[in-house]
Amino acid sequence: MKELEEKEVEKVLIGQATEEQIQAWKKEHGIVYAIIVDGKVCYLKKPGRKEMSYAASIGISDPMGMVEGILTTCFIGGCEDFKTDDDLFLATVSQLEHITETKQAELVKL
């Protein structure tokens, strides 16, 4: 009896971009992130001042609105369900703090 060869099956995610598209986003936006939840993927650019300012203005009265503001303004592609499905959105929340990390500054009193 012949042994069956195991073939690795490449899993395609819902909303998955091509490598060419990802490279184009990197060229346009710099840093690009992928968030994957339950076989679905969305792509986000690193937020800048404009995106953070918008999100912070919403966050004054609605802390979850701040997170939604970041997701909405930084979303560049992938599965649109991340914007509307509460389970996907809430799973994404825990990852958004990582894309908003900044460099550490040093204050020196002279």
VENZIMO-V512081 format. One record per pair of residues at least 4 apart in sequence whose ideal C-beta (glycine too) atoms are under 7 Angstrom apart, sorted by sequence separation. I is the first residue (numbers start at 1). J is the second residue. D is the distance in Angstrom with one decimal. If there is no record, write none. Layout:
i=<I:I>
j=<J:J>
d=<D:D>
//
This chain:
i=<12:17:19:20:21:22:23:24:25:26:47:48:49:50:51:52:53:54:55:58:59:64:65:66:67:68:69:70:71:81:85:86:87:88:89:92:96:17:36:47:26:35:59:82:25:34:35:58:59:81:82:58:75:34:35:22:33:56:82:32:33:55:58:71:72:71:32:31:55:31:54:55:29:30:25:55:51:54:71:51:13:47:51:14:15:16:71:13:14:15:17:47:67:70:13:15:47:13:45:67:44:70:44:45:44:42:43:43:43:42:41:42:41:40:42:40:29:40:25:37:47:46:47:37:37:44:21:35:17:35:17:15:15:14:33>
j=<16:21:23:24:25:26:27:28:29:30:51:52:53:54:55:56:57:58:59:62:63:68:69:70:71:72:73:74:75:85:89:90:91:92:93:96:100:22:41:52:32:41:65:88:32:41:42:65:66:88:89:66:83:43:44:32:43:66:92:43:44:66:69:82:83:83:45:45:69:46:69:70:45:46:43:73:70:73:92:73:36:70:74:39:40:41:96:39:40:41:43:73:93:96:40:42:74:41:74:96:74:100:75:76:76:75:76:77:78:78:78:79:79:79:82:81:76:88:76:88:99:99:100:91:92:99:77:92:77:95:78:78:79:79:99>
d=<5.6:4.1:6.4:6.4:6.5:6.4:6.4:6.3:5.5:6.8:3.7:7.0:5.9:6.5:6.3:6.0:6.4:6.9:6.0:5.9:5.7:6.2:6.1:6.8:6.4:6.0:6.1:5.7:6.0:4.5:6.3:6.0:6.4:6.3:6.9:6.3:6.4:5.3:4.8:5.3:5.3:6.9:6.0:4.8:4.8:5.4:5.4:4.0:2.8:5.5:6.4:5.5:6.7:5.5:6.7:6.4:6.9:6.4:5.9:5.9:4.8:4.7:4.6:6.9:6.7:6.8:5.9:7.0:3.5:4.1:5.4:4.7:3.8:6.2:6.5:6.9:6.4:5.8:6.3:4.3:6.3:5.7:5.8:6.0:5.7:5.5:6.8:5.8:4.5:4.9:6.1:6.9:5.2:5.5:6.2:6.1:5.1:4.2:5.2:5.8:4.3:6.8:5.9:5.2:6.5:6.3:5.1:4.6:4.7:3.6:5.0:5.6:6.2:4.2:4.2:6.0:6.6:6.6:5.6:5.3:6.7:5.8:6.0:4.5:6.9:6.1:6.9:5.3:5.6:5.3:6.6:3.7:3.0:4.9:5.3>
//
